[in-house]
């Protein structure tokens, strides 16, 4: 009986590990890349971050007693900033940018600025950070896809 419980526990932990790490792209390399889709995901995360910031600001103005809803929006903002940072780090920086590329330095600088700006989004509800993140993403998209 203990063997079955142990096996079930190992299987459950394995499923949890797979589920929590399935968002990152593999590093095999598999050769299956969709750069434009990743950029679209980044833009979707930015929209969610901005919407969360707007909701936090509104809740604080209207009813500061709505702490549960406020916390949920803050968590949502954090989660999407983390996902954006993961795409930038795990996908573009780790796998897609090549040090030998002609525009490597410019691309690297933009991605680093995106990581910093995503962090700033986590630290506040200043909507200018969301706009800056969107602008940096557009600049990166133009520079990166143009070099392909």
C-alpha positions as CSV (number, residue, x, y, z in Angstrom):
1,X,0.0,0.0,0.0
2,X,2.8,2.4,0.9
3,X,4.4,1.7,-2.5
4,X,1.2,2.8,-4.3
5,X,1.0,6.0,-2.2
6,X,4.6,6.8,-2.9
7,X,4.1,6.2,-6.6
8,X,1.0,8.4,-6.6
9,X,2.9,11.1,-4.7
10,X,5.7,11.0,-7.2
11,X,3.3,11.2,-10.1
12,X,1.5,14.1,-8.6
13,X,4.7,16.0,-8.0
14,X,5.8,15.2,-11.5
15,X,2.5,16.5,-13.0
16,X,2.8,19.7,-10.9
17,X,6.4,20.2,-12.1
18,X,5.4,19.7,-15.8
19,X,2.3,22.0,-15.4
20,X,4.3,24.8,-13.9
21,X,7.1,24.6,-16.3
22,X,5.2,24.0,-19.5
23,X,5.0,27.7,-20.4
24,X,8.7,27.9,-21.2
25,X,9.9,26.9,-24.7
26,X,12.2,23.9,-24.8
27,X,15.9,24.3,-25.0
28,X,16.6,21.0,-26.9
29,X,16.7,22.9,-29.6
30,X,13.6,21.6,-31.3
31,X,13.7,24.1,-34.2
32,X,10.0,25.0,-33.7
33,X,10.0,28.7,-33.2
34,X,7.3,31.3,-33.8
35,X,8.8,34.6,-33.1
36,X,5.8,36.7,-34.2
37,X,3.5,34.6,-31.9
38,X,5.9,35.3,-28.9
39,X,5.8,39.0,-29.7
40,X,2.0,38.9,-29.8
41,X,2.0,37.1,-26.4
42,X,4.2,39.9,-25.0
43,X,1.7,42.5,-26.3
44,X,-1.2,40.5,-24.8
45,X,0.6,40.5,-21.4
46,X,1.2,44.2,-21.7
47,X,-2.5,44.8,-22.3
48,X,-3.3,42.7,-19.2
49,X,-0.8,44.6,-17.1
50,X,-2.2,47.9,-18.2
51,X,-5.8,46.7,-17.6
52,X,-4.8,45.5,-14.1
53,X,-3.2,48.9,-13.3
54,X,-6.3,50.7,-14.4
55,X,-8.5,48.5,-12.2
56,X,-6.2,48.9,-9.2
57,X,-6.4,52.7,-9.6
58,X,-10.2,52.6,-10.0
59,X,-10.7,50.4,-6.9
60,X,-8.4,52.6,-4.8
61,X,-10.4,55.7,-5.9
62,X,-13.9,54.2,-5.4
63,X,-13.7,51.8,-2.6
64,X,-10.4,51.2,-0.8
65,X,-12.2,48.6,1.3
66,X,-12.4,46.2,-1.6
67,X,-9.1,44.6,-0.6
68,X,-9.9,41.2,-2.0
69,X,-10.5,42.5,-5.5
70,X,-7.5,44.8,-5.3
71,X,-5.2,42.0,-4.3
72,X,-6.5,39.9,-7.2
73,X,-5.7,42.7,-9.7
74,X,-2.2,43.1,-8.2
75,X,-1.6,39.4,-8.4
76,X,-2.8,39.4,-12.0
77,X,-0.5,42.3,-12.9
78,X,2.5,40.5,-11.3
79,X,1.7,37.2,-13.0
80,X,1.6,38.7,-16.5
81,X,4.8,40.8,-15.9
82,X,6.5,37.5,-14.9
83,X,5.2,35.7,-18.0
84,X,6.5,38.6,-20.2
85,X,9.9,38.4,-18.5
86,X,10.0,34.7,-19.1
87,X,9.4,35.1,-22.8
88,X,12.0,37.8,-23.0
89,X,14.5,35.7,-21.0
90,X,13.8,32.1,-21.8
91,X,12.8,32.5,-25.4
92,X,14.5,35.5,-26.9
93,X,17.7,36.0,-24.8
94,X,18.4,32.3,-24.3
95,X,17.4,30.8,-27.6
96,X,16.8,33.3,-30.4
97,X,19.3,36.1,-30.2
98,X,22.6,35.2,-31.7
99,X,25.8,37.1,-30.5
100,X,26.9,37.1,-34.1
101,X,23.8,38.9,-35.4
102,X,24.3,42.3,-37.0
103,X,21.9,44.1,-34.7
104,X,22.7,42.0,-31.6
105,X,23.7,44.9,-29.3
106,X,20.6,46.9,-30.2
107,X,18.3,43.9,-29.7
108,X,20.0,43.0,-26.4
109,X,19.6,46.5,-25.1
110,X,15.9,46.6,-26.0
111,X,15.2,43.3,-24.4
112,X,17.1,44.3,-21.2
113,X,15.0,47.6,-21.1
114,X,11.8,45.4,-21.5
115,X,12.9,43.4,-18.5
116,X,13.5,46.5,-16.4
117,X,10.3,48.1,-17.5
118,X,8.3,45.0,-16.7
119,X,9.8,45.1,-13.2
120,X,8.7,48.7,-12.9
121,X,5.2,47.7,-13.9
122,X,5.3,45.3,-11.0
123,X,6.4,48.0,-8.6
124,X,3.7,50.6,-9.4
125,X,0.5,51.4,-11.2
126,X,2.1,54.1,-13.2
127,X,0.5,53.6,-16.7
128,X,3.5,55.2,-18.4
129,X,5.5,52.0,-17.7
130,X,2.9,50.0,-19.7
131,X,3.1,52.5,-22.6
132,X,7.0,52.4,-22.4
133,X,6.8,48.6,-22.4
134,X,4.6,48.6,-25.5
135,X,6.9,51.0,-27.2
136,X,10.0,48.9,-26.4
137,X,8.2,45.8,-27.7
138,X,7.3,47.6,-31.0
139,X,10.9,48.8,-31.4
140,X,12.2,45.3,-30.7
141,X,9.7,43.7,-33.1
142,X,10.7,46.0,-35.9
143,X,14.4,45.5,-35.3
144,X,14.3,41.8,-34.7
145,X,11.9,40.8,-37.5
146,X,13.7,43.1,-39.9
147,X,16.9,41.3,-39.3
148,X,15.3,37.9,-40.1
